Amino acid sequence: MIREYPPLLIAVLICVMLTGIVIVYALLMDGGAPPPEQPTLPPAPTATPGTPVTTGAPVQVAYRSFSISVTPAAATARPGDTVRFTLTVHPEDGFAAPVEVEVSATALGGVFRDNHDLGTVTPPYPPLTYEIVTPDLPPLVSTATVDATVTATGGGIVRTERVQLVIRR
């Protein structure tokens, strides 16, 4: 025997489904909408001698920033070896703020964690060197990989660089 549903229930279900389809369609189509039109600016005034002219053209503002590089980005060493890493700050567009440098490292699946504040470099940004003596490995471990993140913060800007050290017996 076939069960009959009241016509009002069927009508409500159809309306709910159609409303859902319309909402989904509207959300998907909004991504393809053209950008809003830019307002038309009035013509530029003519200048009299000694008076600056406003053209309405956008002024290019240089965004002061910096980038960093760490060398070597990857190294392999034996326990007891000394490894030297060099961080260089590359200022862009006149950037001249002090840059604070920190290193956080993890190894052995997160069992080992270490953080170091390497200090602050200031213009003209001489290279910052950091030497580490490769630690000994735990018993029964022949190789370990130390993943480090170097974080440089200055002028409200944060830059990171990844470094890897493989320790082998």
Helices and strands as residue ranges (DSSP letters): H 7-30, E 65-71, E 74-77, E 82-92, E 99-107, G 108-110, E 112-121, E 128-133, E 143-154, E 157-168
